[in-house]
Amino acid sequence: MQVTITVADRRITDVAVPQYPDGNGKDQQINASALPVLTKETISAQNADIDMVSGATVTSQGYLESLQSALDQAGLA
């Protein structure tokens, strides 16, 4: 999974997930519901301190790890 962030004035203004597991129908279904929630929470929280999505533990963990890396690279961690 890869999470990218857009930052303006040291604030997260956008979050994208250009790469994520979608190899089967279950992955597609989980990601279709979990990723919008995770990205919205990220913009609201402005950090990686967000709740995992119930039923999408693996997706949430991968998202949070990649998000933390993006925050580190942007100097926001």
WOBEL-V521134 format. One record per run of one state. SS is the DSSP state (h for helix, s for strand, l for the rest). FROM is the first residue (numbers start at 1). TO is the last residue. If there is no record, write none. Layout:
# WOBEL-V521134
SS_FROM_TO + SS_FROM_TO
This chain:
# WOBEL-V521134
l_1_1 + s_2_8 + l_9_10 + s_11_19 + l_20_24 + h_25_45 + l_46_56 + h_57_74 + l_75_77
